[in-house]
Amino acid sequence: MEALKNYKLSMREKTGYAMGDLACNLIYTTVCTYLLFFYTNVYGLPAEIVATMFLVVRVMDAVVDPIVGTFVDKHTFKYGKFRPYLLYGAFPFAVLGILCFSTPELTEGASIIYAYATYIGLSLVYTTINIPYGALTAAMTRDNKEVVSMTSIRMLCANLGGLIVSFGIPVLVTMISGSYTGEESRFGWQVTMGLYSVIGALLLLYCFSQTKERIQIDPSNDEKLRFTDVFKQFKVNRPLVVLSLFFIILFGMMAVMNSIGTYFITYNCNRPDLIQWYGLIGTLPAFFLLPLVPTFNKLVGKINLLRISLVLGIIGCAVTYAVPAENISLVLIARFIGSCGIIVAGGFMWALIPETIEYGEYKTGKRLSGMIYAIIGFFFKFGLALGGIVPGFMLARFGYVANAVQTPEALQGILLTTTIIPILFLAVAFIDICFYGLDDKRYHEVVTELERRHNAEKVQEGEATLATSTL
């Protein structure tokens, strides 16, 4: 491995890297936010069938993600260790995104099989792109300030993608088909997803062209890696364990809120015309808060920053539960308050992943960038899948019927899923992050020790080369 330099990155490269997350969000956030609604209200599949499908695919990810992470860590190609996956995965990702929102005329059984096949395919391709994309951060620089800065830009673009999805999808589908629900909207969903998928693929190619892998790994490190190293990380890398749990909890909560939001505004608030605005308010705080995250981090520290953010999220959900759903002004204000906290927590946590990679190398002597991002990626995707699993089962439990007037019981189920369940998620996340343990002082000690080890290895290599040449 080359010297552990703290490379400074240009704004162009940081922005180019961030385009990768914008690309992924245009496609995968659409899946996480609208696929449950699409399957139940457009394609006509039962909610419990869809929820089960989301769960099955996440179980599959538990097996696939570590395998992909191990493969990424053990192989280097012409364009590097991580960047080639952006190049070669862009087109399949776009095609499968379109297929997920296509509705061929099939029997119910065949429709379920088609839904499974396309969603599994999309999830597999997303895994092979997202794991190396995330690991690319640690290959570009080891400077923690640069990582936080790059992550802030990345999360800004990710939330821009979320905004384009939450606001743009219902608007475009309605413009094309005249409605965003029912069989008559099928063509609109397919065309809209086609547009988003093509743009996403082009942005992945741009990300590939603008980034550079500077932290080169010694090939001998690849040879030492084993699949079982994943399990060792969970034994010795407590920050990784805490962060993994934090990912599934927080992104599970976010996915549940995003997925159920369409139902809440449509049925509880009886304002389907405000769906895009509800989504907009949920994303808007990102554009003025995320650029300030590095400053917030300096002022209060990373753990306190996360705690404050989680409390804001709890307050927003509690207010939503307390106020009448027909009071749309208060509902939107509560949405804004909660989103301010959730967006900061959800954006900042990505900056902690490189720390867990360094800590894992410090504890084991092996640098497992791909494997660790595979671990995080699995928990991230499982959290996102909860946006289909939890609302799907809750809708079925409380008697939801698609495209119909809902019973008081069904409305109560939607309200609980929108508010109380996210509050429980946020409370558990608050407890979990208290055990992270890797503060700025400790992280500096870890990086210093890694540099010392590397310098000692260089000296030994130099002495060995000199002795060989003398002989």
One Martini backbone bead per residue (centre of mass of N, CA, C, O) as a GRO file, in nm:
protein
  471
    1MET     BB    1   0.098   0.034   0.020
    2GLU     BB    2   0.071   0.349   0.010
    3ALA     BB    3   0.091   0.629   0.136
    4LEU     BB    4  -0.098   0.800   0.392
    5LYS     BB    5  -0.251   1.031   0.230
    6ASN     BB    6  -0.406   1.365   0.240
    7TYR     BB    7  -0.598   1.418   0.000
    8LYS     BB    8  -0.690   1.671  -0.210
    9LEU     BB    9  -0.999   1.779  -0.345
   10SER     BB   10  -1.176   1.871  -0.592
   11MET     BB   11  -1.482   1.991  -0.672
   12ARG     BB   12  -1.516   1.823  -0.926
   13GLU     BB   13  -1.469   1.545  -0.794
   14LYS     BB   14  -1.682   1.560  -0.576
   15THR     BB   15  -1.919   1.601  -0.774
   16GLY     BB   16  -1.871   1.352  -0.947
   17TYR     BB   17  -1.915   1.153  -0.719
   18ALA     BB   18  -2.207   1.252  -0.638
   19MET     BB   19  -2.352   1.159  -0.904
   20GLY     BB   20  -2.383   0.863  -0.819
   21ASP     BB   21  -2.610   0.914  -0.605
   22LEU     BB   22  -2.808   1.046  -0.790
   23ALA     BB   23  -2.843   0.803  -0.973
   24CYS     BB   24  -2.938   0.595  -0.761
   25ASN     BB   25  -3.187   0.765  -0.663
   26LEU     BB   26  -3.352   0.776  -0.925
   27ILE     BB   27  -3.401   0.462  -0.895
   28TYR     BB   28  -3.402   0.340  -0.595
   29THR     BB   29  -3.591   0.550  -0.460
   30THR     BB   30  -3.831   0.483  -0.632
   31VAL     BB   31  -3.857   0.198  -0.530
   32CYS     BB   32  -3.878   0.263  -0.218
   33THR     BB   33  -4.125   0.471  -0.246
   34TYR     BB   34  -4.324   0.333  -0.502
   35LEU     BB   35  -4.347   0.019  -0.533
   36LEU     BB   36  -4.575  -0.048  -0.341
   37PHE     BB   37  -4.784   0.135  -0.474
   38PHE     BB   38  -4.760   0.017  -0.759
   39TYR     BB   39  -4.838  -0.279  -0.690
   40THR     BB   40  -5.120  -0.211  -0.550
   41ASN     BB   41  -5.246   0.044  -0.743
   42VAL     BB   42  -5.149  -0.063  -1.042
   43TYR     BB   43  -5.088  -0.386  -1.058
   44GLY     BB   44  -5.263  -0.547  -0.820
   45LEU     BB   45  -5.115  -0.638  -0.566
   46PRO     BB   46  -5.088  -0.771  -0.274
   47ALA     BB   47  -4.952  -0.646   0.009
   48GLU     BB   48  -4.841  -0.915   0.138
   49ILE     BB   49  -4.681  -1.006  -0.112
   50VAL     BB   50  -4.490  -0.764  -0.128
   51ALA     BB   51  -4.370  -0.780   0.156
   52THR     BB   52  -4.251  -1.063   0.118
   53MET     BB   53  -4.066  -0.994  -0.117
   54PHE     BB   54  -3.888  -0.789   0.031
   55LEU     BB   55  -3.786  -0.995   0.240
   56VAL     BB   56  -3.658  -1.204   0.049
   57VAL     BB   57  -3.450  -1.012  -0.084
   58ARG     BB   58  -3.300  -0.944   0.184
   59VAL     BB   59  -3.205  -1.228   0.243
   60MET     BB   60  -3.039  -1.252  -0.011
   61ASP     BB   61  -2.844  -1.016   0.059
   62ALA     BB   62  -2.705  -1.159   0.302
   63VAL     BB   63  -2.541  -1.334   0.090
   64VAL     BB   64  -2.442  -1.144  -0.147
   65ASP     BB   65  -2.289  -0.896  -0.032
   66PRO     BB   66  -2.027  -1.036   0.083
   67ILE     BB   67  -1.945  -1.156  -0.190
   68VAL     BB   68  -1.910  -0.890  -0.339
   69GLY     BB   69  -1.708  -0.760  -0.141
   70THR     BB   70  -1.488  -0.976  -0.178
   71PHE     BB   71  -1.449  -0.944  -0.482
   72VAL     BB   72  -1.368  -0.646  -0.480
   73ASP     BB   73  -1.112  -0.679  -0.290
   74LYS     BB   74  -0.971  -0.921  -0.487
   75HIS     BB   75  -1.002  -0.708  -0.736
   76THR     BB   76  -0.824  -0.577  -1.026
   77PHE     BB   77  -0.845  -0.345  -1.286
   78LYS     BB   78  -0.785  -0.129  -1.530
   79TYR     BB   79  -0.973   0.106  -1.366
   80GLY     BB   80  -0.958  -0.058  -1.102
   81LYS     BB   81  -1.143  -0.159  -0.812
   82PHE     BB   82  -1.426   0.035  -0.836
   83ARG     BB   83  -1.502   0.193  -1.109
   84PRO     BB   84  -1.597  -0.034  -1.319
   85TYR     BB   85  -1.892  -0.071  -1.203
   86LEU     BB   86  -2.003   0.193  -1.320
   87LEU     BB   87  -1.962   0.128  -1.620
   88TYR     BB   88  -2.102  -0.177  -1.635
   89GLY     BB   89  -2.381  -0.109  -1.458
   90ALA     BB   90  -2.558   0.114  -1.589
   91PHE     BB   91  -2.739  -0.031  -1.801
   92PRO     BB   92  -2.873  -0.259  -1.630
   93PHE     BB   93  -2.998  -0.065  -1.423
   94ALA     BB   94  -3.190   0.079  -1.620
   95VAL     BB   95  -3.349  -0.162  -1.732
   96LEU     BB   96  -3.458  -0.272  -1.454
   97GLY     BB   97  -3.606  -0.016  -1.374
   98ILE     BB   98  -3.814  -0.034  -1.602
   99LEU     BB   99  -3.924  -0.326  -1.548
  100CYS     BB  100  -4.042  -0.270  -1.260
  101PHE     BB  101  -4.251  -0.044  -1.418
  102SER     BB  102  -4.382  -0.279  -1.565
  103THR     BB  103  -4.708  -0.421  -1.723
  104PRO     BB  104  -4.769  -0.709  -1.803
  105GLU     BB  105  -4.998  -0.934  -1.938
  106LEU     BB  106  -5.089  -1.133  -1.661
  107THR     BB  107  -5.118  -1.339  -1.440
  108GLU     BB  108  -5.096  -1.333  -1.109
  109GLY     BB  109  -4.865  -1.538  -1.086
  110ALA     BB  110  -4.686  -1.414  -1.314
  111SER     BB  111  -4.667  -1.131  -1.186
  112ILE     BB  112  -4.512  -1.219  -0.936
  113ILE     BB  113  -4.269  -1.338  -1.083
  114TYR     BB  114  -4.192  -1.078  -1.231
  115ALA     BB  115  -4.145  -0.909  -0.978
  116TYR     BB  116  -3.921  -1.079  -0.860
  117ALA     BB  117  -3.719  -1.079  -1.098
  118THR     BB  118  -3.681  -0.766  -1.126
  119TYR     BB  119  -3.609  -0.700  -0.829
  120ILE     BB  120  -3.368  -0.888  -0.801
  121GLY     BB  121  -3.204  -0.775  -1.035
  122LEU     BB  122  -3.182  -0.486  -0.928
  123SER     BB  123  -3.048  -0.555  -0.656
  124LEU     BB  124  -2.790  -0.685  -0.772
  125VAL     BB  125  -2.689  -0.441  -0.935
  126TYR     BB  126  -2.685  -0.240  -0.705
  127THR     BB  127  -2.470  -0.390  -0.542
  128THR     BB  128  -2.237  -0.380  -0.770
  129ILE     BB  129  -2.234  -0.061  -0.741
  130ASN     BB  130  -2.256   0.043  -0.436
  131ILE     BB  131  -2.013  -0.082  -0.300
  132PRO     BB  132  -1.780   0.043  -0.474
  133TYR     BB  133  -1.878   0.334  -0.449
  134GLY     BB  134  -1.837   0.361  -0.146
  135ALA     BB  135  -1.532   0.260  -0.139
  136LEU     BB  136  -1.409   0.496  -0.307
  137THR     BB  137  -1.366   0.704  -0.085
  138ALA     BB  138  -1.113   0.551   0.054
  139ALA     BB  139  -0.945   0.578  -0.235
  140MET     BB  140  -0.916   0.904  -0.252
  141THR     BB  141  -0.898   0.948   0.075
  142ARG     BB  142  -0.786   1.017   0.437
  143ASP     BB  143  -0.921   1.280   0.479
  144ASN     BB  144  -1.167   1.360   0.694
  145LYS     BB  145  -1.248   1.640   0.583
  146GLU     BB  146  -1.284   1.547   0.291
  147VAL     BB  147  -1.497   1.333   0.349
  148VAL     BB  148  -1.710   1.521   0.470
  149SER     BB  149  -1.729   1.707   0.226
  150MET     BB  150  -1.802   1.490   0.015
  151THR     BB  151  -2.050   1.380   0.169
  152SER     BB  152  -2.215   1.640   0.163
  153ILE     BB  153  -2.237   1.650  -0.145
  154ARG     BB  154  -2.354   1.373  -0.182
  155MET     BB  155  -2.614   1.424  -0.005
  156LEU     BB  156  -2.717   1.655  -0.172
  157CYS     BB  157  -2.755   1.482  -0.431
  158ALA     BB  158  -2.932   1.266  -0.306
  159ASN     BB  159  -3.161   1.470  -0.229
  160LEU     BB  160  -3.210   1.563  -0.512
  161GLY     BB  161  -3.306   1.288  -0.603
  162GLY     BB  162  -3.538   1.273  -0.397
  163LEU     BB  163  -3.686   1.522  -0.505
  164ILE     BB  164  -3.728   1.426  -0.797
  165VAL     BB  165  -3.895   1.187  -0.703
  166SER     BB  166  -4.117   1.297  -0.500
  167PHE     BB  167  -4.211   1.530  -0.703
  168GLY     BB  168  -4.189   1.415  -1.006
  169ILE     BB  169  -4.341   1.149  -1.037
  170PRO     BB  170  -4.644   1.233  -0.998
  171VAL     BB  171  -4.639   1.454  -1.213
  172LEU     BB  172  -4.556   1.287  -1.465
  173VAL     BB  173  -4.764   1.064  -1.452
  174THR     BB  174  -5.010   1.255  -1.467
  175MET     BB  175  -4.938   1.396  -1.736
  176ILE     BB  176  -4.944   1.127  -1.908
  177SER     BB  177  -5.221   0.970  -1.767
  178GLY     BB  178  -5.401   1.156  -1.544
  179SER     BB  179  -5.267   0.950  -1.330
  180TYR     BB  180  -5.111   0.768  -1.039
  181THR     BB  181  -5.356   0.561  -1.042
  182GLY     BB  182  -5.414   0.277  -1.167
  183GLU     BB  183  -5.424   0.139  -1.482
  184GLU     BB  184  -5.408   0.420  -1.641
  185SER     BB  185  -5.092   0.471  -1.522
  186ARG     BB  186  -4.881   0.272  -1.647
  187PHE     BB  187  -4.745   0.434  -1.875
  188GLY     BB  188  -4.640   0.666  -1.697
  189TRP     BB  189  -4.448   0.496  -1.525
  190GLN     BB  190  -4.268   0.385  -1.753
  191VAL     BB  191  -4.172   0.654  -1.875
  192THR     BB  192  -4.059   0.784  -1.621
  193MET     BB  193  -3.853   0.554  -1.557
  194GLY     BB  194  -3.702   0.579  -1.820
  195LEU     BB  195  -3.591   0.862  -1.776
  196TYR     BB  196  -3.448   0.814  -1.502
  197SER     BB  197  -3.261   0.577  -1.595
  198VAL     BB  198  -3.098   0.719  -1.815
  199ILE     BB  199  -2.985   0.943  -1.638
  200GLY     BB  200  -2.849   0.755  -1.432
  201ALA     BB  201  -2.650   0.621  -1.627
  202LEU     BB  202  -2.500   0.882  -1.714
  203LEU     BB  203  -2.403   0.959  -1.424
  204LEU     BB  204  -2.226   0.709  -1.377
  205LEU     BB  205  -2.029   0.774  -1.609
  206TYR     BB  206  -1.939   1.045  -1.493
  207CYS     BB  207  -1.824   0.940  -1.231
  208PHE     BB  208  -1.608   0.764  -1.357
  209SER     BB  209  -1.456   1.010  -1.512
  210GLN     BB  210  -1.397   1.198  -1.227
  211THR     BB  211  -1.242   0.973  -1.083
  212LYS     BB  212  -0.982   0.863  -0.832
  213GLU     BB  213  -0.746   0.619  -0.738
  214ARG     BB  214  -0.498   0.663  -0.477
  215ILE     BB  215  -0.541   0.424  -0.281
  216GLN     BB  216  -0.322   0.174  -0.306
  217ILE     BB  217  -0.326  -0.173  -0.306
  218ASP     BB  218  -0.163  -0.431  -0.217
  219PRO     BB  219  -0.179  -0.740  -0.361
  220SER     BB  220  -0.129  -0.900  -0.093
  221ASN     BB  221  -0.397  -0.815   0.038
  222ASP     BB  222  -0.584  -0.976  -0.151
  223GLU     BB  223  -0.467  -1.263  -0.077
  224LYS     BB  224  -0.553  -1.246   0.240
  225LEU     BB  225  -0.842  -1.254   0.175
  226ARG     BB  226  -1.157  -1.346   0.332
  227PHE     BB  227  -1.479  -1.413   0.390
  228THR     BB  228  -1.438  -1.447   0.710
  229ASP     BB  229  -1.359  -1.145   0.772
  230VAL     BB  230  -1.641  -1.041   0.826
  231PHE     BB  231  -1.677  -1.180   1.109
  232LYS     BB  232  -1.433  -1.047   1.246
  233GLN     BB  233  -1.535  -0.758   1.240
  234PHE     BB  234  -1.771  -0.812   1.447
  235LYS     BB  235  -1.568  -0.872   1.687
  236VAL     BB  236  -1.358  -0.595   1.665
  237ASN     BB  237  -1.575  -0.375   1.524
  238ARG     BB  238  -1.775  -0.172   1.687
  239PRO     BB  239  -1.836   0.071   1.500
  240LEU     BB  240  -1.959  -0.111   1.279
  241VAL     BB  241  -2.193  -0.229   1.437
  242VAL     BB  242  -2.328   0.038   1.516
  243LEU     BB  243  -2.358   0.149   1.224
  244SER     BB  244  -2.524  -0.079   1.106
  245LEU     BB  245  -2.767  -0.043   1.295
  246PHE     BB  246  -2.816   0.252   1.222
  247PHE     BB  247  -2.889   0.207   0.927
  248ILE     BB  248  -3.138   0.023   0.959
  249ILE     BB  249  -3.297   0.215   1.140
  250LEU     BB  250  -3.296   0.486   0.984
  251PHE     BB  251  -3.369   0.380   0.694
  252GLY     BB  252  -3.622   0.241   0.784
  253MET     BB  253  -3.769   0.493   0.877
  254MET     BB  254  -3.750   0.651   0.610
  255ALA     BB  255  -3.894   0.440   0.432
  256VAL     BB  256  -4.159   0.432   0.580
  257MET     BB  257  -4.230   0.733   0.547
  258ASN     BB  258  -4.214   0.744   0.236
  259SER     BB  259  -4.414   0.511   0.172
  260ILE     BB  260  -4.665   0.614   0.358
  261GLY     BB  261  -4.712   0.911   0.265
  262THR     BB  262  -4.906   0.866   0.029
  263TYR     BB  263  -5.135   0.751   0.205
  264PHE     BB  264  -5.167   0.981   0.413
  265ILE     BB  265  -5.241   1.209   0.211
  266THR     BB  266  -5.472   1.061   0.059
  267TYR     BB  267  -5.649   0.961   0.323
  268ASN     BB  268  -5.614   1.129   0.587
  269CYS     BB  269  -5.597   1.422   0.438
  270ASN     BB  270  -5.735   1.429   0.154
  271ARG     BB  271  -5.453   1.522  -0.040
  272PRO     BB  272  -5.334   1.417  -0.335
  273ASP     BB  273  -5.229   1.705  -0.445
  274LEU     BB  274  -4.976   1.695  -0.206
  275ILE     BB  275  -4.756   1.482  -0.249
  276GLN     BB  276  -4.517   1.648  -0.369
  277TRP     BB  277  -4.502   1.848  -0.123
  278TYR     BB  278  -4.438   1.644   0.093
  279GLY     BB  279  -4.174   1.555  -0.044
  280LEU     BB  280  -4.035   1.830  -0.056
  281ILE     BB  281  -4.025   1.890   0.254
  282GLY     BB  282  -3.852   1.625   0.311
  283THR     BB  283  -3.593   1.755   0.132
  284LEU     BB  284  -3.528   2.066   0.150
  285PRO     BB  285  -3.325   2.089   0.402
  286ALA     BB  286  -3.067   1.982   0.256
  287PHE     BB  287  -2.983   2.259   0.099
  288PHE     BB  288  -2.903   2.408   0.395
  289LEU     BB  289  -2.771   2.180   0.589
  290LEU     BB  290  -2.543   2.004   0.457
  291PRO     BB  291  -2.328   2.238   0.418
  292LEU     BB  292  -2.320   2.258   0.756
  293VAL     BB  293  -2.205   1.993   0.878
  294PRO     BB  294  -1.904   2.057   0.928
  295THR     BB  295  -1.972   2.281   1.136
  296PHE     BB  296  -2.137   2.112   1.334
  297ASN     BB  297  -1.910   1.911   1.396
  298LYS     BB  298  -1.717   2.121   1.528
  299LEU     BB  299  -1.914   2.225   1.756
  300VAL     BB  300  -2.041   1.919   1.877
  301GLY     BB  301  -1.995   1.672   1.734
  302LYS     BB  302  -2.098   1.371   1.610
  303ILE     BB  303  -2.280   1.255   1.836
  304ASN     BB  304  -2.442   1.513   1.906
  305LEU     BB  305  -2.548   1.558   1.622
  306LEU     BB  306  -2.715   1.296   1.613
  307ARG     BB  307  -2.891   1.342   1.862
  308ILE     BB  308  -3.028   1.605   1.775
  309SER     BB  309  -3.149   1.493   1.513
  310LEU     BB  310  -3.329   1.269   1.641
  311VAL     BB  311  -3.504   1.456   1.815
  312LEU     BB  312  -3.631   1.610   1.580
  313GLY     BB  313  -3.768   1.363   1.456
  314ILE     BB  314  -3.951   1.300   1.699
  315ILE     BB  315  -4.104   1.567   1.706
  316GLY     BB  316  -4.231   1.552   1.423
  317CYS     BB  317  -4.393   1.288   1.472
  318ALA     BB  318  -4.553   1.378   1.724
  319VAL     BB  319  -4.705   1.610   1.590
  320THR     BB  320  -4.845   1.444   1.371
  321TYR     BB  321  -5.010   1.274   1.575
  322ALA     BB  322  -5.154   1.517   1.735
  323VAL     BB  323  -5.263   1.630   1.483
  324PRO     BB  324  -5.484   1.690   1.257
  325ALA     BB  325  -5.493   1.582   0.932
  326GLU     BB  326  -5.661   1.836   0.817
  327ASN     BB  327  -5.413   2.006   0.924
  328ILE     BB  328  -5.191   2.074   0.689
  329SER     BB  329  -4.998   2.286   0.807
  330LEU     BB  330  -4.902   2.120   1.056
  331VAL     BB  331  -4.807   1.875   0.903
  332LEU     BB  332  -4.585   2.026   0.736
  333ILE     BB  333  -4.426   2.136   0.976
  334ALA     BB  334  -4.358   1.861   1.100
  335ARG     BB  335  -4.212   1.756   0.853
  336PHE     BB  336  -3.986   1.968   0.858
  337ILE     BB  337  -3.868   1.916   1.138
  338GLY     BB  338  -3.801   1.615   1.101
  339SER     BB  339  -3.624   1.646   0.842
  340CYS     BB  340  -3.389   1.802   0.959
  341GLY     BB  341  -3.284   1.567   1.135
  342ILE     BB  342  -3.281   1.322   0.936
  343ILE     BB  343  -3.091   1.441   0.720
  344VAL     BB  344  -2.840   1.482   0.893
  345ALA     BB  345  -2.809   1.192   0.991
  346GLY     BB  346  -2.819   1.052   0.705
  347GLY     BB  347  -2.566   1.210   0.595
  348PHE     BB  348  -2.335   1.178   0.817
  349MET     BB  349  -2.300   0.862   0.843
  350TRP     BB  350  -2.124   0.821   0.582
  351ALA     BB  351  -1.858   0.954   0.711
  352LEU     BB  352  -1.800   0.695   0.908
  353ILE     BB  353  -1.703   0.455   0.735
  354PRO     BB  354  -1.394   0.508   0.697
  355GLU     BB  355  -1.337   0.469   1.000
  356THR     BB  356  -1.404   0.161   1.006
  357ILE     BB  357  -1.182   0.081   0.810
  358GLU     BB  358  -0.941   0.179   0.976
  359TYR     BB  359  -1.010   0.016   1.231
  360GLY     BB  360  -1.000  -0.263   1.099
  361GLU     BB  361  -0.700  -0.243   1.018
  362TYR     BB  362  -0.593  -0.195   1.307
  363LYS     BB  363  -0.704  -0.481   1.421
  364THR     BB  364  -0.613  -0.687   1.152
  365GLY     BB  365  -0.432  -0.575   0.888
  366LYS     BB  366  -0.694  -0.532   0.707
  367ARG     BB  367  -0.834  -0.398   0.406
  368LEU     BB  368  -1.211  -0.375   0.391
  369SER     BB  369  -1.383  -0.198   0.192
  370GLY     BB  370  -1.590  -0.381   0.045
  371MET     BB  371  -1.696  -0.540   0.288
  372ILE     BB  372  -1.795  -0.301   0.459
  373TYR     BB  373  -1.988  -0.192   0.239
  374ALA     BB  374  -2.152  -0.451   0.233
  375ILE     BB  375  -2.257  -0.438   0.516
  376ILE     BB  376  -2.382  -0.160   0.499
  377GLY     BB  377  -2.551  -0.216   0.243
  378PHE     BB  378  -2.735  -0.425   0.365
  379PHE     BB  379  -2.857  -0.247   0.594
  380PHE     BB  380  -2.955  -0.029   0.405
  381LYS     BB  381  -3.146  -0.210   0.230
  382PHE     BB  382  -3.310  -0.323   0.460
  383GLY     BB  383  -3.414  -0.055   0.551
  384LEU     BB  384  -3.555   0.016   0.283
  385ALA     BB  385  -3.740  -0.242   0.281
  386LEU     BB  386  -3.918  -0.152   0.524
  387GLY     BB  387  -4.093   0.033   0.335
  388GLY     BB  388  -4.250  -0.242   0.251
  389ILE     BB  389  -4.290  -0.429   0.491
  390VAL     BB  390  -4.431  -0.264   0.711
  391PRO     BB  391  -4.662  -0.129   0.547
  392GLY     BB  392  -4.770  -0.387   0.420
  393PHE     BB  393  -4.857  -0.530   0.685
  394MET     BB  394  -5.022  -0.295   0.803
  395LEU     BB  395  -5.231  -0.273   0.578
  396ALA     BB  396  -5.331  -0.563   0.606
  397ARG     BB  397  -5.404  -0.555   0.914
  398PHE     BB  398  -5.609  -0.282   0.872
  399GLY     BB  399  -5.771  -0.311   0.586
  400TYR     BB  400  -5.661  -0.231   0.318
  401VAL     BB  401  -5.794  -0.070   0.012
  402ALA     BB  402  -5.750  -0.015  -0.299
  403ASN     BB  403  -5.910   0.249  -0.432
  404ALA     BB  404  -6.060   0.335  -0.151
  405VAL     BB  405  -6.249   0.377   0.111
  406GLN     BB  406  -6.145   0.408   0.434
  407THR     BB  407  -6.129   0.288   0.729
  408PRO     BB  408  -6.063   0.374   1.049
  409GLU     BB  409  -5.857   0.145   1.085
  410ALA     BB  410  -5.681   0.209   0.839
  411LEU     BB  411  -5.611   0.501   0.921
  412GLN     BB  412  -5.471   0.421   1.186
  413GLY     BB  413  -5.249   0.252   1.055
  414ILE     BB  414  -5.123   0.481   0.891
  415LEU     BB  415  -5.058   0.667   1.131
  416LEU     BB  416  -4.871   0.474   1.289
  417THR     BB  417  -4.666   0.439   1.050
  418THR     BB  418  -4.597   0.756   1.037
  419THR     BB  419  -4.515   0.784   1.364
  420ILE     BB  420  -4.464   0.563   1.592
  421ILE     BB  421  -4.262   0.384   1.446
  422PRO     BB  422  -4.044   0.604   1.396
  423ILE     BB  423  -3.999   0.671   1.695
  424LEU     BB  424  -3.885   0.395   1.771
  425PHE     BB  425  -3.647   0.401   1.581
  426LEU     BB  426  -3.513   0.663   1.693
  427ALA     BB  427  -3.468   0.564   1.983
  428VAL     BB  428  -3.278   0.330   1.911
  429ALA     BB  429  -3.066   0.502   1.763
  430PHE     BB  430  -2.984   0.672   2.008
  431ILE     BB  431  -2.869   0.436   2.171
  432ASP     BB  432  -2.668   0.314   1.968
  433ILE     BB  433  -2.468   0.567   1.918
  434CYS     BB  434  -2.344   0.568   2.214
  435PHE     BB  435  -2.143   0.306   2.120
  436TYR     BB  436  -1.923   0.391   1.916
  437GLY     BB  437  -1.626   0.529   2.042
  438LEU     BB  438  -1.509   0.707   1.780
  439ASP     BB  439  -1.344   0.963   1.825
  440ASP     BB  440  -1.126   1.197   1.718
  441LYS     BB  441  -0.890   1.107   1.894
  442ARG     BB  442  -0.898   0.803   1.832
  443TYR     BB  443  -0.875   0.826   1.526
  444HIS     BB  444  -0.597   0.959   1.521
  445GLU     BB  445  -0.451   0.721   1.652
  446VAL     BB  446  -0.510   0.515   1.431
  447VAL     BB  447  -0.377   0.662   1.188
  448THR     BB  448  -0.095   0.690   1.314
  449GLU     BB  449  -0.043   0.383   1.341
  450LEU     BB  450  -0.070   0.316   1.040
  451GLU     BB  451   0.168   0.493   0.952
  452ARG     BB  452   0.383   0.353   1.120
  453ARG     BB  453   0.355   0.074   0.991
  454HIS     BB  454   0.411   0.157   0.702
  455ASN     BB  455   0.695   0.275   0.747
  456ALA     BB  456   0.815   0.010   0.855
  457GLU     BB  457   0.768  -0.152   0.594
  458LYS     BB  458   0.945   0.027   0.413
  459VAL     BB  459   1.207  -0.021   0.561
  460GLN     BB  460   1.214  -0.329   0.528
  461GLU     BB  461   1.208  -0.330   0.219
  462GLY     BB  462   1.468  -0.166   0.183
  463GLU     BB  463   1.657  -0.363   0.332
  464ALA     BB  464   1.598  -0.610   0.155
  465THR     BB  465   1.691  -0.484  -0.113
  466LEU     BB  466   1.981  -0.418  -0.022
  467ALA     BB  467   2.066  -0.708   0.050
  468THR     BB  468   2.019  -0.829  -0.232
  469SER     BB  469   2.213  -0.640  -0.391
  470THR     BB  470   2.471  -0.719  -0.232
  471LEU     BB  471   2.454  -1.027  -0.312
   0.00000   0.00000   0.00000
